[in-house]
Amino acid sequence: MDNPAQDVASAVPLRRREWDSVAAVIAALVGLLALCVSGYTAYIQRQQVRAQVWPYLETGLSGSKREVILFNKGVGPAIVRSVQIYVDGKPQRDWDKVYVALGLKFAQRPPYSTVSNVVISPNDHIDQVVFNSVDDFNLYSKQVDRVEKRLCYCSTLSECWMRDEREKDPARVYREVDSCPAKSADDFIDNEVAEAAPAAKEDE
């Protein structure tokens, strides 16, 4: 004959094992959910930080001050990594060559500021060139459509952007890039470094 008491006794451990398995699965799901929430929270926080340090560079002219300017309209500092300037699609190494390519002659060279490897604060700008007179500025401004700039800059999070005015597609004039390009022969040189002349040997 079957023993009901024995059947009940053997069923209790079986149910306990089943509930233990269910509890383990629930605990694993809760842990996975907590991990997903933590990862999503970290992602949202990074996006917020990224938005807080986002730079946005624009080029332009200031007729009232006779300037060629580079303006940071973003909310974070822009670290300029590389600069190229083209006239009629051809790279120019410095401002003097830009003026020659444009067919411009000035009685006195317009002063300029270094842009390569500088940091531009948000809502701030750099005067790339300040022309000596309104006439000089007007000569340049009439030819400015022939001038195109290619700038690569990064945020403090090492996220980088390229502004390439040679692009025909407006969506690609300003785009995010993995990193700024390495130095090349097309790089614009706007920081004059004076080389010390070798010392003359004394007669013995």
Backbone torsions as a table, in degrees:
resi	resn	phi	psi	omega
1	MET	NA	147.5	176.9
2	ASP	-71.2	146.4	178.7
3	ASN	-106.7	103.8	-178.3
4	PRO	-57.9	-37.8	-178.3
5	ALA	-64.4	-37.9	179.3
6	GLN	-69.5	-38.4	178.3
7	ASP	-62.9	-41.0	178.6
8	VAL	-64.9	-41.7	-178.8
9	ALA	-64.0	-38.0	-179.9
10	SER	-75.8	-24.9	-179.9
11	ALA	-75.8	-27.7	-177.2
12	VAL	-63.8	-49.3	177.3
13	PRO	-61.7	-34.0	179.9
14	LEU	-64.1	-45.3	178.1
15	ARG	-63.7	-36.8	-179.5
16	ARG	-64.7	-40.5	178.6
17	ARG	-65.3	-39.0	178.7
18	GLU	-63.2	-44.1	178.8
19	TRP	-66.8	-36.3	176.4
20	ASP	-62.2	-40.2	178.5
21	SER	-65.2	-43.6	178.4
22	VAL	-61.6	-43.6	179.8
23	ALA	-62.3	-37.7	179.0
24	ALA	-66.4	-41.1	178.1
25	VAL	-64.4	-43.0	179.2
26	ILE	-62.6	-43.0	179.4
27	ALA	-61.9	-40.0	178.9
28	ALA	-65.5	-41.2	179.0
29	LEU	-65.0	-40.8	177.9
30	VAL	-62.7	-42.1	178.2
31	GLY	-63.7	-41.4	178.6
32	LEU	-65.1	-40.8	178.0
33	LEU	-62.7	-42.1	178.7
34	ALA	-62.7	-38.8	179.1
35	LEU	-65.7	-41.8	178.9
36	CYS	-64.0	-43.0	179.1
37	VAL	-63.1	-41.3	179.5
38	SER	-64.3	-43.4	178.8
39	GLY	-64.7	-40.2	179.5
40	TYR	-66.9	-39.1	178.1
41	THR	-62.8	-42.6	178.4
42	ALA	-63.8	-38.9	178.5
43	TYR	-63.4	-45.3	179.8
44	ILE	-63.0	-41.6	179.7
45	GLN	-63.7	-40.2	179.0
46	ARG	-66.3	-39.8	178.2
47	GLN	-63.4	-37.2	178.2
48	GLN	-66.4	-44.0	178.1
49	VAL	-63.9	-41.4	179.3
50	ARG	-60.3	-41.7	179.4
51	ALA	-66.2	-30.0	-177.2
52	GLN	-77.4	-17.9	-178.4
53	VAL	-119.1	18.5	-176.6
54	TRP	-74.0	121.0	175.7
55	PRO	-96.5	156.8	177.2
56	TYR	-149.1	109.0	-176.7
57	LEU	-94.4	139.7	173.8
58	GLU	-132.5	148.1	176.2
59	THR	-103.7	158.2	179.4
60	GLY	-178.6	-177.5	178.3
61	LEU	-123.0	147.0	173.5
62	SER	-120.5	102.7	-177.8
63	GLY	-67.4	-33.8	-177.6
64	SER	-67.3	-29.6	-178.8
65	LYS	-111.0	2.3	178.3
66	ARG	59.4	46.4	-172.2
67	GLU	-123.8	148.4	161.8
68	VAL	-98.4	121.5	-171.1
69	ILE	-121.2	156.0	171.5
70	LEU	-124.7	114.8	-169.5
71	PHE	-114.9	136.0	176.4
72	ASN	-99.6	104.5	179.8
73	LYS	-93.5	7.3	178.8
74	GLY	-82.9	-172.7	-178.3
75	VAL	-107.1	1.1	177.8
76	GLY	-134.6	164.9	-179.0
77	PRO	-66.2	145.4	177.3
78	ALA	-107.2	123.3	178.4
79	ILE	-100.1	107.2	-175.5
80	VAL	-77.0	119.5	-176.5
81	ARG	-99.0	-35.3	-178.7
82	SER	-152.7	149.7	-178.9
83	VAL	-138.2	132.4	169.3
84	GLN	-131.5	141.9	176.6
85	ILE	-127.3	131.0	-176.3
86	TYR	-119.6	142.7	171.5
87	VAL	-120.3	120.7	-175.9
88	ASP	54.6	35.8	176.9
89	GLY	83.4	-2.2	-177.9
90	LYS	-105.3	132.7	-177.9
91	PRO	-68.3	141.6	177.9
92	GLN	-119.3	139.7	-172.7
93	ARG	-85.4	-23.9	-179.9
94	ASP	-157.8	176.7	-176.2
95	TRP	-65.9	-35.4	178.9
96	ASP	-59.4	-41.0	179.3
97	LYS	-71.2	-31.2	174.8
98	VAL	-61.2	-47.0	-178.0
99	TYR	-64.8	-39.9	178.9
100	VAL	-63.8	-43.5	-179.6
101	ALA	-64.3	-30.2	178.2
102	LEU	-84.6	-8.3	-178.6
103	GLY	75.3	30.4	-177.6
104	LEU	-105.0	142.5	175.5
105	LYS	-131.8	131.9	179.5
106	PHE	-119.6	143.8	177.8
107	ALA	-62.2	-32.9	179.5
108	GLN	-137.9	134.4	-178.4
109	ARG	-59.9	129.3	176.9
110	PRO	-66.1	134.4	177.7
111	PRO	-67.6	149.9	-178.9
112	TYR	-140.1	164.2	-180.0
113	SER	-113.5	152.5	175.6
114	THR	-74.7	132.8	178.5
115	VAL	-111.7	-35.9	-177.6
116	SER	-60.2	131.6	175.5
117	ASN	63.3	28.8	174.9
118	VAL	-107.5	164.4	177.8
119	VAL	-111.3	126.0	178.9
120	ILE	-108.3	119.9	-178.5
121	SER	-68.5	157.9	177.1
122	PRO	-61.4	142.5	-178.8
123	ASN	60.0	27.7	177.9
124	ASP	-126.8	168.1	-179.0
125	HIS	-145.5	165.9	174.1
126	ILE	-119.3	134.6	174.8
127	ASP	-82.6	98.3	179.8
128	GLN	-62.3	-44.8	178.0
129	VAL	-139.6	139.0	173.5
130	VAL	-121.6	110.8	-176.8
131	PHE	-75.0	148.1	-173.7
132	ASN	-73.9	-22.3	-178.9
133	SER	-149.4	165.1	176.9
134	VAL	-63.1	-37.8	179.5
135	ASP	-61.3	-44.3	178.5
136	ASP	-62.0	-43.6	179.3
137	PHE	-61.7	-42.9	-179.0
138	ASN	-64.6	-37.3	176.9
139	LEU	-59.5	-44.1	-179.8
140	TYR	-70.3	-45.3	-175.4
141	SER	-61.5	-30.1	178.8
142	LYS	-70.4	-20.6	-178.5
143	GLN	-107.7	0.2	-169.3
144	VAL	-63.8	-24.1	179.0
145	ASP	-64.7	-17.2	178.7
146	ARG	-86.0	-8.6	-176.5
147	VAL	-99.8	128.5	177.6
148	GLU	-128.9	141.4	-176.7
149	LYS	-118.2	148.3	176.0
150	ARG	-127.5	110.5	-175.9
151	LEU	-119.6	136.0	172.4
152	CYS	-120.8	130.5	-177.4
153	TYR	-145.1	161.4	-175.0
154	CYS	-131.7	160.5	174.7
155	SER	-91.8	178.3	178.1
156	THR	-71.1	-9.5	175.2
157	LEU	-94.7	9.1	-179.5
158	SER	64.2	25.3	169.9
159	GLU	-91.9	135.6	-168.4
160	CYS	-121.8	154.6	179.7
161	TRP	-135.9	151.4	177.2
162	MET	-118.0	131.3	171.2
163	ARG	-114.0	107.9	-175.4
164	ASP	-121.2	103.9	-176.6
165	GLU	-75.4	-3.7	176.7
166	ARG	-81.1	-16.9	-177.4
167	GLU	-65.9	133.8	178.1
168	LYS	-82.1	-28.6	178.9
169	ASP	-83.3	115.2	-178.7
170	PRO	-56.0	-28.9	-179.2
171	ALA	-70.3	-16.7	-178.1
172	ARG	-107.9	-2.6	177.0
173	VAL	-60.9	-40.1	179.8
174	TYR	-124.2	117.8	-177.7
175	ARG	-151.0	155.4	177.2
176	GLU	-81.5	142.4	179.4
177	VAL	-130.4	159.5	-179.4
178	ASP	-66.0	-39.6	179.3
179	SER	-162.0	164.1	177.9
180	CYS	-79.4	148.6	-177.4
181	PRO	-67.3	155.8	176.8
182	ALA	-69.9	164.6	-179.8
183	LYS	-58.9	144.2	-179.4
184	SER	-142.5	173.4	-179.6
185	ALA	-68.7	-15.6	-179.8
186	ASP	-86.6	-5.9	-176.6
187	ASP	-60.7	140.2	178.7
188	PHE	-82.9	133.1	-178.2
189	ILE	-106.3	108.2	179.1
190	ASP	-123.1	18.5	176.3
191	ASN	-126.2	99.8	-178.6
192	GLU	-74.1	126.2	177.8
193	VAL	-114.5	115.5	-179.6
194	ALA	-76.1	126.7	178.7
195	GLU	-91.2	131.5	-177.9
196	ALA	-70.6	133.9	178.7
197	ALA	-70.9	142.0	179.0
198	PRO	-63.1	138.6	-178.4
199	ALA	-68.6	139.1	179.8
200	ALA	-73.6	141.4	179.3
201	LYS	-76.9	138.9	178.3
202	GLU	-79.2	141.8	176.3
203	ASP	-66.7	134.3	179.0
204	GLU	-87.2	NA	NA
